[in-house]
Amino acid sequence: MTNFPSSNRLQHDRFIRQLAKLAAAKCALWDIVEVTRRGKSEMCVTVLQTVYMLGLLVAVGFTMGGMLLPMWVESSDDGIGYAVGLFLNCTKLGDEVDFNHCRKIWDDLTLAEQLGAGAMFLSCATCAVAFAWSCIAYYGICCRRCMTQPLPYVTALAFVLDLTGIICIAHDREIGQIEDLTSDKELGLSIWLCVAGVAVLLFDTLVASGLALSSILCPC
């Protein structure tokens, strides 16, 4: 064993202590950087998840509003609607709902329109499942990295169903001949609401993809 002079031993011990302090400072700095990075990642995931959940609510509201409101094609002259939408005249303002009349309107729809309505209802149901799943990932379970991965696929499915429903309805009967409408007729509120719902779902699919990628950096 080498014997150091007392002065050299003091310098050696001082050097070792300085190295230990530097190592401790480096570890502390690394911890601060890691906590900051994780905090930013957590904030990013939280913001995207909030935007995603709001987007689902807006999309469902637009889609259901488009299905329940009668004005798919309207006349700018008298402001009345034409029977080319889904539940036209099923309910009239100030009147009670006539179930038999609503049933007759549904029976009068063609198969393509009924399939389109079913696809749009399934789209809304899929959005409800995605919203519930997102709430569980947000509030109930910490493993967002695992929980958020299915969201882009579920949202894309809702988008495809909604788009398919509009195509089935708009391609059938009179509403499929929109290009032949005269100048005194124009697209009504309902079809624009449905188109807006599809656009929101497309945007929400992109948000869900970003959420799934960002959640990989989540510390949970």
Secondary structure, 3 states (H helix, E strand, C coil): CCCCCHHHHHHHHHHHHHHHHHHHHHHHHHHHHHHHHHHHHHHHHHHHHHHHHHHHHHHHHHHHHHHHCCCCEEECCCCCECCCCCCCCCCCCCCCCCHHHHHHHHHHCCHHHHHHHHHHHHHHHHHHHHHHHHHHHHHHCCCHHHHCCCHHHHHHHHHHHHHHHHHHHHCCHHHHHHHHCCCCEEECHHHHHHHHHHHHHHHHHHHHHHHHHHHHHCCC
